[in-house]
């Protein structure tokens, strides 16, 4: 089988082609157009496999060539970095290294999601971006209130200034002219973002009614009422069969501590950094609702909290939720509550 290694950039891409015996038979660099890429791949005879590094626009290339190759491999960028780092680095050498790793079977692979999943994921991540912007506006407004009002000058009838009564109070608040201008801008931005998030959420709900596994994940505590977190988990996981064990899903979600062990010493540190932050956020947010909805989870949370504190207890419970979702999706069944083992919480 012919092996094609691609170093794909926005404007140009470099290619290295190996024959079935691992000898380089072609190398080139060309401008990225759909016609150029398809013509090059078509002109390479015989069965062929193509490998490239995962970049932000890898899906564009994948959809362009997937019907022309027999096998498509996506290299994991962070794992590849540890392998391909060298003192002499250029696009052509990177393409050759990708080709040789794919030829030898040592290419660290990333998951290839379908076009539909990628589009749904983009919608959810865009919503996450808007929610982050709205949170920044709220923080700005809270800072403005802190520098202009004493605590006893705030209303006692509500704590959240962004509720309906709070918005009315903010609109009638007397402040110096410059501070009032900032407050008006914050209120306008907050209301506009809230409207956009609401419209986007309605659109997402209409797009995700037929997601496989949705009925099963909604049986898990913490996910019964939160539609958005259900969608985030399903689109970020995509296929549960990519994880051999439940711990693999928890590691991908960043709910496993880093480990530094050697010999008789066993040490754990903070949570792993190379994780899916969208998935981690969805699990942690759902944990607060889960411990209110499930007695066993609440009991488990309290037992860990007594030993290690509330932060560690939330992470440990979120990890158990990840395990539960793994088996719910793997076995295609509703959630079954069971007694959690407290001794396994902190590992």
C-alpha positions, 0 to 999 in steps of 0.5 A: 500500500502507498503511504502519503504523509501530509504537512497541511497548512492554511495556504500550502501543504507538503507531501511525502509519498512512500512505496509499499517498501518504505522508499520515498517515490515523490515529494512536493509542495503546492498551493492549497486548492480543492482541485490541486489536492484531489488531482495529486491524490488521484494521480497516485496509483494503487491502494493508498493510506494518508496521514496528517497532523490534526490541525484546526482545519483538518476536517476541510482536508479530510472531507476533500480526500476521504473518497480517494484514499483507502485509509485516513489517519489523523495524528495526535499533535501533542503526542507527535510533538514528542516524537518529531522534534528535531534541530532541523525542522521544515515542512518537507521533513515533517511530511516525511516523518508523518509518512514514515510513522504511518508506514511503520504503524507508530503514528499516535492517532487522534479520533476522526469525527464525522462531519455532522458531529463536528458541526454540532460540536462547533455550535456547542463550543460557540455557545460556550464562547458566548457564555464566557463573554457574558460572564466577563460582562457580569464580572465587569459590572460587579467590579463597577458596583463595588467601586461606586456603592457601599454594601449597605447601599445595595438592595436586600431583597435580592442577591443577584443584580442580574435577575429581573428586579436587579436589572430594573434597579441597575437601570435606575441607579444614579452614578457619575456620568462616566460610570453610568455610561459603562453601566449602560454598555454592560447592560446592553451587552449582557442583554444582547448576549443573553438573547443570542445564547437563547436563540442559539440554544433553541437552534441547538435543541432542534439540531440534536433531537436524534443524537444516538445515546441521548435517551440513555444519558438523560437517565444519569443524575445531573443530566436529566434536565440539562439538555446542553450538557447532554449534547456536549458530552455526546458530541465531545465523546462522539463514539464511546468505543474509542475508549477501552475502559471507563478510566480512559474517558475520565482521563480524556475529560481531565478528571484523573490526577497526574501521577509521579510514581517510581519504585515504592513511591506513589505520588499523585498531583493536580488533574491532567492538563492535556484534557478536553476542557469542554467535557470536564466543565460539563461533568463538573457542572452536572455533578452539583445537580447529581448529588442532589438527585441521587442518594448514593452519589450524595453519600459518596460525595460527603464521605470524600468531602470529610477526608479531602475537602469539597473540591476533591469531592466534586472531582471524585464524584464527577469522575464517578459520573464519567464512569457511569456514562461510559457504561450507560453508553457502552451497554446502551442501557439506562442508569442504575444507581449503585453503592459507590466505594469511598476508598476509590474516590481519591485515586 
